[in-house]
Amino acid sequence: MTATNQVKLKPGDTIGILGGGQLGRMLAMAAARLGLRCQVFSPDPDSPAFDVVLNATCAEYGDVEALELFANDVDVITYEFENVPAASAMILAARRPVLPDRNVLETTQDRLVEKDFVKRLGIGTADYADVSSAAELRAAIGTIGLPAVLKTRRFGYDGKGQAIIRDGDDPDQIWEDLATKSAILEAFIPFEREISVIAARSASGHVECFDVTENEHSDHILKISRAPAAIPEALAAEARSIAERIANALDYVGVLAVEMFVVQADDGPKVLVNEIAPRVHNSGHWTLDGASISQFEQHIRAIAGWPLGKPVRHGPVVMTNLIGDEINGYAQWLTVPGATVHLYGKGSPRPGRKMGHVTQVEAAPSKIA
């Protein structure tokens, strides 16, 4: 079984998940409800996903022998984060189907390649330029203008690996501080709001999108998601269409998220694509309690070769991330009517670490002091 169109799991089969964080944990829990087993591969012995599976592999992603043994134990392989080493994905793909396909990683692991891909589809993004030296950064600033955002091309998330450049800043110092040899400079977008679309695509090309989500960030980390986003339906339809076009162009199998900006133009609001996440996504956590099918179950169905569900939202939904020490207020959240608390089973809270989340359906977000 090596071709994606041959993947057709039956209850009792095993899914291999690369990555042991909270996304892997929730994927495994969704699979269990459908009678599917999961085995998690992660180098971190404290991985929260280990707690919810019977079998786990704790090894480095470069451990070829461990990867081969892992592949032998499972029927299909997926991942909960996009920075899986390409060499690891290649070793696994030679033995078992890897979904989404490892070629998707080659597009989405590099911000410049990803931006070029989106641009070729005729989809709008911020203006951007390839930067590999301080001199190229100064030239790019001259073309794009300030303010602008300098990002590493690879391995950045939750605000890491990026810096905003404003008038008066020293580009040479910022380049030195970023400590990279390959970056991308993007024009700063004066957005009206940030939104995302969670889309699922089956191997047969069937796409289902969840309602457009509106996102609020704090210190570059997602804090609150609301569904549906407070945007006109025509704009929401455009956002869903963009996500579908991207999923089809990637020949994607599974769930992906497309992060976008809503900006005002002379002819009305429009959306620009910010980033693609080839996996289940934090802004889709509201689907666990707020929709007829969660993003996690949808992903499991897609990679198992099962029919996708038609997502039906139960009402207005608010998802609040519990970040760092906020997890210590979990007991208070348990007393909030209509709130559903999800704790990830992680260790000690650290600043900026996502420790859990709370979903509230048909309610204004409650505040915990």
N, C-alpha and C positions, 0 to 999 in steps of 0.2 A: 504493500500500500504506500505509494509514493506520490501519486498525482492527487492534486487537491480535489478533483471532481470524483475521486474514488472514496473520499472520506465519508463514511456513513456509520457512525458509532451506534451501538445498541446499549441499553441500560446494563451496567456492570463493567463497561469498558473504562479505560483509564486515560485521563488527560494529563499531560505533563505541563507544568507551569514554571517558566523561568522567572525568578524573582519571588521573594517571600514577604513583601510588604503588605499593607492593608488591601491593596487592589487584588493581589493574589489570594489573600484570605477570603475576600468577598466573592471572587470567582469560584473558589473551591466550595464555598457554602452554597452558591447558586447551583453548581454542578451536582452537589449531594442531593438536593431536593429533586433533581431529575433522575436520580439513580445512577449517576456517573461518579466514578472515583477520580481522585486527583493525586498526583505526586508532585511535590514542589522541589525545585532546585534553587538553592541560594547559598552564597558563601557566608552569610551571617547566621551564626548559631542561635541568635535571639530573634530570628524572623517570626513575626506574628502569624504568618500563614502556616507555619509548622504546627501550630496548636490545633488546627482544624482538619488535618489530613493524617491518614494512617501511616503513609510512607513519605519520607523526605530524604533529599540528598543535600548534605552540607559540604560543598566543595567550591573551589574557585572556578570561574567560567573558563579558565584556560586549561583546566584539568581534563585532558582528552579521554582518559580512561573512565573518569566519573561521568562524563557526558555520554559516552558510548553505553555504559551500563544503564544510565537513566533512560536513554532512547529505547533500549531493549525492553524496559518495563512498562512503556506507555504506548498508546495507539495513535495519538496526535499530540503536537506540542504547540503551545502558545506562550505569550509573555505578558507580564504586567508592567513592564517599563521598556522604553524604546532604545536604551543604550546597551543592549545586548551586543557583545563583541561580534563583529561580522564573521570572524573565524569560527566562533562557537556555533553560530547559526548555520554555517556551512557544514560543519561536522554533523550536526543534528539532522539537517535537511537531507543528507545522504542516506539516512536511516529511517526517518519517519517524516510525514508531512509536517511542515512548520507553517502555522497560520496565525496572523497574516504572513504572506510570503516574505522571505528574507530580503528580497529586492525592495520591498517597501521601506525597510530599515535604511537602505542605502540612500533613499530619497529624503527621509525624514530625520536622519541623524545629523545632517549637515544643513544648517539654516540657509546657506547660499543656494545649495542644490534644491532645497525645498521651495525657496522663493522663485527660483528660475522655473521650476515645475509649475507652480501656480500661475506665474505670468504667462507661460506658454498656453495655458488653458484659457487665456483671455480674462482672467479673474483679477480684480484690483487688489493691490497691496500698497504699503507705504513705499516711497522711493528708497532705493537701497544701493549699496556699492560694496564690492569686495575690497577688503583691506588686509594687507599683510606686512605693513611697516608703518612707522610714525609718519614718514613722508607721504605714503598713500593715504593715511588718515587725514592729513592736512588737505590733500587734494580733494578727497571725498567731501570734506566739510565745505570746501569752496564750491562744490557742485550741488550738494544737498542742502546746505545751510544749517543753521542752528535755531533751536535746540535739536539734538539728534541723539540716538541711542546706539552705543557701540556694544556689540554682543560677540562672544566667542561663537565660532561656527558650530562647535560641538559641545555636548555635555553641560548645557546650562538649563536650570529649572528654578522655579520659585524665586526669580530675581538674581540668582547666582550667575556669575560669568557675564555681567553686563554693567554698563555705566552710562548715565545721562551726561551729555556734554552740552554746556550752556556757554553763552557769550562770556568771555573773560577767563574761561578755564584753559588750562595748559594741555593741549592735545598730546604732546610728547610724554608728559607725566601720566596722563590717563592711559596711554598705550602701554607704558612700562608697568603700571599697576595691574592692568588686566592680565599681563604675563602670558600672552599667547602669540602664536605666529600666524594664526589665521582667524580673521574676524569679519563681521559684516556691520556696516554703518547703515542705520535706518533712520529716515526722517521721523521726527517726533510727531505723532498724530494727535491733534486736539479733538479727541473723540468725545461724543455725547454720552456714550455708554459702551460697556464691554459685553459682548454676548458670545454664546457658543452653541453649536449644534452637535448633538450626539447622534450619530448615524450608524446603522447596522447594515451590512451587506452580506448576502449569502453567496456561495460559490456559483449559483445559477444567475447571479446578477440582480436579484431582488433586493431593493433598498427600503428600509423603514427608518424614518427620522423621528426622534422625540421632539416635543415642543421646544422652541427656542428658549434658551435660558439666559437670564441677565445676571452678571457677576460683579461683585464688589471685592476689591483686593485691599489688603492692609499689609504694608511693607513688602509688596510684591507677592504676597501669599493670598490665595483665595480665602475670603472670610465668609461671604454670604452669596448664595445662589438663589434666584427666584425664577419660578416657572409658572405662567409664561412670562416672557420678557415684555416690558411695557413699550412695544413698538407696533406700528401699523401692520395689519395682516399681510399687506402686499410686500412689505420689507421682510417679514418673517418667512414668507414663501420664497423670496429671493435667497435668503440665508440657507434655507433647507435645500434649495436647488443647487446652490454652490457646494454644499456638503456632499450631495448626491453625485455631482459631476466629478468631484475629487475622488470619491470612493470608486466610481466606475473607471476613472482614468488610471487609478492604481491597481485595478483588478483586485480589489480588496476583499478579504474574507474575515469578518469579525466586526467589532465595534471600533469606531474612531471618533475623535472629537476635532472639530474645526473651530478655533478661537477667532473671533472677528471684532472689529471696531465699527460702531455706528457713527458716521460723520455727517455733518450737514454740508450739502452742496447747493449750488445755485438753483438746481432743479429739484431740490428736496433731499431727504436723507438717503444715504447709500451705505453699503457695507464694504469693508476692506478686510481681507484675510490677514490675520496676524501669524498664527502658527497652526500646524497640524499635529495632533497627538495620536499615534497609531496604536491605540489601546483604550480600555475603559478609562474614564476621566473623572477627576474630583467634582467637576461641575455637573456630572450626571448622577451624583449620589442621591439626589432627591427622588430618583426613579425607584429606589428600593421600597419606599413607602407611599410615594405619590403617584404611581402609575400601575397599570394592570400587569406590566412586565418590567423588570429592572434592566438596566444596561448590562449587568453581569449575566443574567440569564440569556439575554439576547446574544451576547458574545458566545456563550457556551453553545447555544443552539446553532449559531452560524458555523463555528468550527467543527461541530459534531455532524454537520450535514442535515440538521433538522430544520423544519419550517420556522421562519421568523414569526414572532408575535406582532400583532398590531397594537402599538402602545396607546393606551387610553389614560389620560391624566385624570386623577380622582378629584381635582379641584386646584385652586391656587396653592402652590407649595413653596416653602422656604426651607433652605438647608443652611445650617450654621456650622462652620468648622470649629472644633475645639482645639486650639493651638497652644502648645506649651503648657503653662500652669493652669490654663482654663480647664484642663481636664479635672482639676481638683474640685470643680463645682458640679461634677456629674450628678451628685445626689440631689442637688436643687433642681436640675433639669428633669429628674425622674418624677418630680411633683407637679410639673407643668402639664395641664390638661391638653391632650392631643399631641404631645411631643413624643417622638420615638428616638431613643438614645442608642447610638452605636459606638461602642468603645473597641479600640483596635488591639488591645492586649499588648501594647508596647511597654517598654521599661520606663525609666525615669523621664519625666517631661524635660524637654530642652527648648529654649527660645526658638520659635519658628518650626517646631516639629508638630506635624499633624497627629493628634492623639485620638481623635474621634470626631463624630459629627452628630447633629440633631436635626431631624426633619419634622416639620409642622405642616399639616395639610389644612387648608381653609382657615388659616389663622395668621394674624400679624406676628412677626418675629418677637418672641418674648426676650426680655433682657435679664441676664443673671448678673447680679452685682458682684 
